[in-house]
Amino acid sequence: MLFKSIAALIGIFYCLCCVAQSIQPAADTSICQGSTLVLTAPSGTVYKWFKNGSAIGGANFNTYSVTDSGRYSVEVVISNVTETTPIVKVGINPLPNVDFEIVGGGGQCINSPVNFTNTSIGGVSYLWNFNDPKSVSDNTSPNENTTHTFVGNNIANEVFAVNLTVTDLNGCMASTVKNVIILKPDTRLDEGGSTIFSNEPFFTRCVIQASEFQFSYPGVTKPNSQYQINWGDGTADYSSASINAVLHTYSPGLYSMNFKVTNSGCADSAIYKVFVGSNPGGSISNPSSTQGCTGDVFSFPFANTQNNAEGTIYTVWINDGTKADTFVHPPPAVYTHTFNKPSCSVGSGNFLTLSYRISNPCGFVDGTTGGIGISQKPAPDFVVNPKDTACVNTNVSLVNKSPLLYSITTNGNCSTGKVIWSISPATGWTVSSGSLGKG
């Protein structure tokens, strides 16, 4: 009997010291409507999940995915002992009610701003996506109410699916999409193909004489429309209610042609570049001397550029790490450059090279001028140790603190230059160590 009482006491003591293991996450929580929370049971061999005190059919794994609110627990067999975890309460947070209004969204002209008014309920933050990638950074907006000017395909009418995502205080998100119709007159013009120059399309004639262009309209001519071309050369505009093939003669030069189309009460225009001229020519010559020091300004003359057409571009660069310079015809008489780095170990064979490209829509000319040797201009500096006032017959140290010099000869040999000391007056002192250097 004593033995049984002791065993019972041990069993009571054992149960009092047991702490039931918990579901993870252990704390009561809530999730957004439509989302899932995964509950994980303590490690065991057999599992039975309960919701609101009733067993959940088929829920006999170590995890359970919750999508509804309720009180959840799990029975777990651990080392042949069945334990029931504490209850975890899971709530469901409703999603924000998302909606917005579009001002003029039934048919808005291109280049006209469209206003969007948020009418959502329960939101604290907002993200608009206009699905207009060509508007780049303006394609999204974090504002509660916003305005957007659509860019689109720049060809014809287009429908944009505008998306508004709203987040509430609980972090729950919901979205809605509405279509916006943007009316875009077709402003395309063709002329038998175009040349890409400076990342822009050009209609081109590579001759130095007046040349005729025939422009065609690839779009569909619509009623109640107006088509207008400003040729950009001072001649009278083309203006008509229809358009098919239009002829125009340009003299040699560079022109910006403006094509404007109006229909359905909307107007839009496009700029086209026209070039008439020959292949470019010209060169850049060496300066009077190709040897110098850092800080020197060199002048490189332009030559034989006078016959180049308007719109010819001159790009000049030097391999000393500086940026290229660009000029539009006519170029300056000379190109000037300040050399701030020595050429030793920088250029080819310790020399620097100027390179250039003269280009227009009809072609380009490349050239170089080299053999530019730049020595580093000295910046002498030294310190006196221990101080600049000393007793007779005591040593004073003169320590060179000048930057390391680089000097180049006309045949491309580089050296670190020379250090020469001079002391005045010439008497009353002797050199105890080191050297004054030689010229």
C-alpha distance (Angstrom), angle and dihedral (degrees) to the residues before:
residue distance angle dihedral
M1 . . .
L2 3.75 . .
F3 3.78 89.6 .
K4 3.86 91.6 53.1
S5 3.79 92.0 50.1
I6 3.78 91.5 50.7
A7 3.82 90.2 49.5
A8 3.78 90.8 50.0
L9 3.78 90.8 48.8
I10 3.82 90.2 50.0
G11 3.83 89.7 50.0
I12 3.81 90.8 50.3
F13 3.79 90.6 47.1
Y14 3.83 89.9 49.2
C15 3.82 93.1 51.6
L16 3.79 92.7 45.9
C17 3.81 90.1 54.6
C18 3.82 94.3 46.8
V19 3.80 115.2 102.7
A20 3.79 113.7 -163.4
Q21 3.79 113.0 -122.8
S22 3.80 117.5 -120.0
I23 3.77 139.7 -127.9
Q24 3.77 114.4 -109.5
P25 2.96 119.8 -94.3
A26 3.82 86.5 39.0
A27 3.81 99.5 -172.6
D28 3.79 125.0 81.8
T29 3.78 109.2 -98.0
S30 3.79 145.7 166.8
I31 3.78 134.8 -134.4
C32 3.78 135.6 -159.6
Q33 3.77 119.6 -94.0
G34 3.79 109.9 -89.9
S35 3.81 95.3 20.4
T36 3.82 129.3 105.8
L37 3.80 133.2 -125.9
V38 3.81 117.8 -159.8
L39 3.83 113.8 -145.9
T40 3.82 116.5 -159.8
A41 3.80 123.0 -154.0
P42 3.83 125.2 -143.7
S43 3.77 113.3 -90.2
G44 3.80 111.8 -81.0
T45 3.79 144.6 125.8
V46 3.81 104.6 -106.1
Y47 3.83 127.8 34.3
K48 3.81 135.4 -168.9
W49 3.83 119.3 177.3
F50 3.83 123.5 -151.1
K51 3.81 132.0 -160.8
N52 3.80 118.1 -164.2
G53 3.81 88.7 -14.7
S54 3.82 95.8 -53.4
A55 3.80 124.5 108.1
I56 3.80 114.7 -109.7
G57 3.79 111.5 -129.1
G58 3.81 113.8 -116.2
A59 3.83 92.9 3.5
N60 3.80 98.1 126.3
F61 3.80 103.8 126.0
N62 3.79 130.9 97.4
T63 3.84 91.3 -101.8
Y64 3.79 133.7 46.9
S65 3.80 127.0 -166.7
V66 3.79 112.8 -137.4
T67 3.81 121.7 -154.5
D68 3.83 99.3 154.3
S69 3.79 133.5 60.1
G70 3.81 117.5 -102.8
R71 3.82 149.0 105.8
Y72 3.81 110.1 -71.7
S73 3.83 131.4 -165.4
V74 3.78 136.9 153.6
E75 3.81 135.6 -144.8
V76 3.78 110.8 -138.0
V77 3.79 129.1 -172.5
I78 3.81 106.2 -139.9
S79 3.82 117.8 177.6
N80 3.84 90.1 -17.8
V81 3.81 90.9 -53.4
T82 3.84 120.0 112.9
E83 3.79 113.6 -136.2
T84 3.79 130.0 -178.5
T85 3.79 117.9 -146.7
P86 3.80 123.8 -134.7
I87 3.81 114.1 -91.2
V88 3.79 120.5 -93.6
K89 3.80 116.2 -155.1
V90 3.81 116.4 -144.5
G91 3.82 121.7 -167.9
I92 3.81 130.2 -168.9
N93 3.81 120.1 -130.9
P94 3.81 115.3 -152.8
L95 3.80 119.0 -122.6
P96 3.79 120.2 -111.0
N97 3.80 115.2 -94.5
V98 3.84 103.4 -114.1
D99 3.79 125.2 -158.1
F100 3.79 139.6 134.0
E101 3.78 140.6 -175.4
I102 3.82 127.5 -128.0
V103 3.80 119.3 -147.2
G104 3.80 107.7 -142.4
G105 3.80 92.9 -8.2
G106 3.78 93.1 142.1
G107 3.80 90.2 78.7
Q108 3.78 122.2 -17.6
C109 3.80 126.3 -179.1
I110 3.79 119.0 -114.1
N111 3.82 113.9 -101.6
S112 3.82 89.7 27.5
P113 3.82 115.6 112.9
V114 3.81 116.3 -116.1
N115 3.81 117.2 -145.9
F116 3.81 120.9 -141.0
T117 3.81 120.6 -164.0
N118 3.80 119.5 -162.9
T119 3.83 113.9 -135.3
S120 3.81 97.0 170.2
I121 3.80 122.8 134.9
G122 3.81 123.3 -134.1
G123 3.80 99.8 12.2
V124 3.79 127.2 140.1
S125 3.83 100.1 172.6
Y126 3.79 133.5 28.7
L127 3.79 140.8 -161.2
W128 3.80 122.8 -168.3
N129 3.81 120.4 -164.2
F130 3.81 114.0 -170.8
N131 3.84 96.1 -173.2
D132 3.78 87.5 -131.8
P133 3.84 102.2 126.0
K134 3.81 94.7 175.3
S135 3.80 88.4 65.9
V136 3.85 84.8 69.0
S137 3.83 111.2 -168.3
D138 3.83 91.3 10.0
N139 3.81 90.6 62.9
T140 3.82 90.4 93.7
S141 3.79 135.3 37.2
P142 3.84 133.1 -169.4
N143 3.81 94.5 -159.9
E144 3.80 123.2 116.0
N145 3.82 90.0 -130.5
T146 3.77 119.9 19.9
T147 3.80 148.9 174.1
H148 3.80 127.8 -137.5
T149 3.80 133.7 -174.0
F150 3.80 108.4 -153.3
V151 3.80 121.3 -134.6
G152 3.80 101.2 -177.8
N153 3.79 127.2 160.2
N154 3.82 93.3 -37.9
I155 3.81 90.1 -133.3
A156 3.79 113.5 81.1
N157 3.81 146.0 -21.1
E158 3.78 113.2 -41.3
V159 3.81 139.4 -170.3
F160 3.82 117.8 -139.1
A161 3.82 122.5 -161.8
V162 3.81 103.0 -141.9
N163 3.81 114.4 -158.7
L164 3.82 125.7 -159.5
T165 3.83 118.6 -167.8
V166 3.82 117.6 -168.4
T167 3.82 127.1 -166.0
D168 3.82 123.1 -161.8
L169 3.82 132.6 -155.3
N170 3.81 91.4 -84.6
G171 3.81 91.9 55.0
C172 3.80 91.7 -108.5
M173 3.80 114.4 147.5
A174 3.78 134.0 -158.9
S175 3.80 133.5 171.5
T176 3.77 141.4 -159.5
V177 3.80 132.8 -169.0
K178 3.80 130.8 -147.8
N179 3.79 130.0 177.9
V180 3.79 123.7 -120.0
I181 3.81 119.7 -161.9
I182 3.81 114.7 -146.8
L183 3.80 118.1 -166.6
K184 3.81 111.6 -143.1
P185 3.81 122.9 177.1
D186 3.81 111.7 -138.7
T187 3.82 107.5 -108.2
R188 3.80 99.3 176.4
L189 3.80 121.3 132.9
D190 3.80 128.3 -175.9
E191 3.78 131.1 -159.5
G192 3.78 105.5 174.4
G193 3.79 93.6 -68.8
S194 3.77 133.0 -45.6
T195 3.81 140.2 -116.6
I196 3.80 121.2 -120.3
F197 3.79 111.5 -133.5
S198 3.79 126.1 165.0
N199 3.83 87.6 -4.4
E200 3.83 91.1 -58.9
P201 3.83 131.0 104.1
F202 3.82 115.2 -114.7
F203 3.79 131.1 -168.3
T204 3.80 99.5 -138.3
R205 3.80 143.4 -166.8
C206 3.82 113.2 -179.0
V207 3.81 98.3 -153.3
I208 3.79 133.3 96.3
Q209 3.79 96.1 -124.7
A210 3.79 139.6 75.8
S211 3.80 108.7 -70.3
E212 3.78 134.4 -165.8
F213 3.81 122.3 -128.9
Q214 3.81 125.8 -164.5
F215 3.79 112.6 -154.2
S216 3.81 121.7 -164.4
Y217 3.80 131.5 -167.5
P218 3.83 114.6 -130.0
G219 3.78 93.8 -171.6
V220 3.80 130.4 86.7
T221 3.79 114.6 -89.5
K222 3.80 107.7 -127.7
P223 3.82 129.9 -160.3
N224 3.78 119.5 -103.0
S225 3.79 90.5 27.7
Q226 3.77 134.1 133.0
Y227 3.82 126.2 -152.1
Q228 3.80 120.5 -163.9
I229 3.83 131.1 177.7
N230 3.79 122.3 -168.7
W231 3.81 101.7 -162.6
G232 3.81 94.3 -157.1
D233 3.81 93.3 -134.8
G234 3.80 100.1 92.3
T235 3.82 95.8 -98.8
A236 3.82 123.6 124.1
D237 3.81 117.2 -74.2
Y238 3.78 123.3 -108.3
S239 3.80 109.8 -119.6
S240 3.80 127.0 172.3
A241 3.82 143.8 140.5
S242 3.81 88.7 -121.7
I243 3.77 136.8 31.2
N244 3.78 135.5 -159.6
A245 3.80 120.4 139.4
V246 3.81 117.3 -2.5
L247 3.82 123.8 -171.1
H248 3.79 125.2 -153.6
T249 3.81 134.3 166.9
Y250 3.80 120.6 -140.9
S251 3.80 127.0 -165.5
P252 3.83 118.2 -137.7
G253 3.81 110.3 -67.0
L254 3.79 144.8 72.4
Y255 3.82 120.4 -68.7
S256 3.81 139.2 -178.9
M257 3.79 110.7 -143.4
N258 3.82 119.0 -161.8
F259 3.82 118.3 -152.0
K260 3.83 114.2 -167.8
V261 3.81 124.9 -172.9
T262 3.80 125.6 -171.7
N263 3.81 123.6 -170.4
S264 3.81 138.7 139.3
G265 3.79 87.2 18.6
C266 3.81 91.2 -62.5
A267 3.79 127.6 110.0
D268 3.77 132.1 -164.2
S269 3.78 136.2 165.8
A270 3.79 140.2 -160.2
I271 3.80 131.5 -156.3
Y272 3.82 119.3 -134.1
K273 3.81 125.4 -171.4
V274 3.82 120.1 -136.1
F275 3.81 123.7 -167.4
V276 3.79 129.3 -171.9
G277 3.81 115.6 179.3
S278 3.79 146.9 88.2
N279 3.78 134.6 -85.5
P280 3.79 108.8 -67.1
G281 3.78 124.4 -106.4
G282 3.77 139.1 -172.2
S283 3.77 142.1 92.5
I284 3.80 144.5 -141.1
S285 3.80 119.7 -121.2
N286 3.80 133.3 -151.1
P287 3.80 118.2 -93.5
S288 3.81 119.9 -109.2
S289 3.81 88.9 -91.5
T290 3.79 128.0 23.9
Q291 3.82 94.9 -165.0
G292 3.79 123.4 83.2
C293 3.78 148.9 125.3
T294 3.78 133.4 -94.3
G295 3.77 110.1 -78.1
D296 3.81 93.1 32.9
V297 3.81 119.3 129.7
F298 3.83 115.8 -135.7
S299 3.81 124.4 -160.9
F300 3.82 119.4 -148.2
P301 3.84 114.3 -168.9
F302 3.81 121.4 -134.8
A303 3.82 113.4 -137.4
N304 3.83 137.9 -166.8
T305 3.79 96.8 5.0
Q306 3.79 97.4 121.1
N307 3.83 94.6 98.0
N308 3.79 95.7 51.8
A309 3.80 116.5 115.2
E310 3.77 126.0 -112.9
G311 3.79 108.9 -86.3
T312 3.80 95.0 41.3
I313 3.81 110.4 139.3
Y314 3.82 126.0 -145.7
T315 3.82 116.6 -158.1
V316 3.81 118.9 -173.5
W317 3.79 128.9 -178.4
I318 3.81 138.6 167.1
N319 3.81 124.7 -151.6
D320 3.80 94.8 -122.1
G321 3.81 95.3 99.4
T322 3.79 96.5 -94.5
K323 3.81 123.1 128.1
A324 3.79 123.2 -96.8
D325 3.81 119.6 -100.7
T326 3.80 122.1 -137.4
F327 3.81 129.0 -158.8
V328 3.80 130.5 -176.2
H329 3.81 117.5 -140.4
P330 2.94 124.8 -46.4
P331 3.82 97.0 47.4
P332 3.82 121.9 -156.7
A333 3.80 117.3 -87.1
V334 3.80 89.6 -111.6
Y335 3.79 134.9 17.6
T336 3.81 112.3 -134.0
H337 3.78 126.3 -158.7
T338 3.81 133.1 178.0
F339 3.80 112.7 -141.8
N340 3.79 111.0 -146.7
K341 3.82 99.4 166.2
P342 3.82 129.0 62.5
S343 3.80 114.1 -114.3
C344 3.82 94.9 -132.4
S345 3.83 110.3 117.3
V346 3.83 90.0 -5.0
G347 3.77 107.5 80.8
S348 3.79 131.9 37.8
G349 3.80 109.7 -69.2
N350 3.82 88.9 -2.0
F351 3.82 90.2 -62.5
L352 3.80 129.1 110.6
T353 3.81 124.3 -130.2
L354 3.79 132.5 -149.1
S355 3.82 113.4 -146.1
Y356 3.80 128.2 -171.0
R357 3.79 142.3 -177.7
I358 3.82 123.1 -159.0
S359 3.81 108.7 -164.7
N360 3.80 146.1 165.4
P361 3.82 133.9 162.1
C362 3.82 90.0 -77.0
G363 3.80 97.8 56.4
F364 3.80 145.7 -66.3
V365 3.80 144.6 -103.4
D366 3.81 121.9 -143.9
G367 3.78 126.5 -162.8
T368 3.79 145.3 157.9
T369 3.75 138.4 -153.7
G370 3.80 117.1 -163.9
G371 3.77 146.6 162.7
I372 3.80 92.7 92.8
G373 3.80 108.9 157.2
I374 3.79 117.8 -167.9
S375 3.81 120.9 -173.2
Q376 3.77 121.4 -164.0
K377 3.77 113.2 -103.5
P378 3.85 109.2 -123.6
A379 3.80 119.4 -109.3
P380 3.84 102.0 -169.5
D381 3.79 118.1 -155.6
F382 3.82 135.5 156.1
V383 3.81 141.3 166.6
V384 3.81 131.2 -137.3
N385 3.81 119.4 -133.4
P386 2.93 132.2 -123.6
K387 3.84 89.9 -1.0
D388 3.79 140.5 -46.2
T389 3.82 93.9 -101.4
A390 3.82 116.2 66.3
C391 3.79 140.7 165.3
V392 3.81 122.8 -106.1
N393 3.82 114.4 -84.9
T394 3.84 94.6 17.7
N395 3.77 125.2 119.0
V396 3.80 121.5 -107.9
S397 3.83 119.8 -168.4
L398 3.80 119.4 -141.3
V399 3.83 108.3 -161.3
N400 3.82 120.7 -165.4
K401 3.83 111.0 -131.2
S402 3.81 97.4 170.6
P403 3.83 117.6 132.1
L404 3.79 115.2 -99.6
L405 3.81 109.2 -84.8
Y406 3.80 127.8 -135.4
S407 3.78 118.3 -163.0
I408 3.82 126.6 179.7
T409 3.79 130.2 -159.8
T410 3.80 126.1 -146.4
N411 3.81 90.3 -99.4
G412 3.83 92.1 55.6
N413 3.81 100.3 -102.1
C414 3.80 113.2 145.3
S415 3.79 127.2 -154.6
T416 3.77 136.5 170.9
G417 3.81 92.4 -112.7
K418 3.80 129.4 -125.3
V419 3.78 134.7 -67.0
I420 3.82 115.5 -150.7
W421 3.80 123.4 178.1
S422 3.80 124.5 -154.2
I423 3.81 123.6 -172.0
S424 3.77 124.6 -165.4
P425 2.93 129.1 -122.7
A426 3.81 94.9 36.9
T427 3.83 93.8 -139.1
G428 3.78 137.1 54.5
W429 3.79 96.7 58.6
T430 3.81 141.4 68.5
V431 3.82 133.6 -156.2
S432 3.81 107.6 -113.7
S433 3.86 95.2 179.2
G434 3.77 138.0 -0.4
S435 3.82 126.4 25.5
L436 3.78 138.3 -85.6
G437 3.83 88.8 -136.7
K438 3.79 129.1 -128.5
G439 3.79 131.0 -96.4
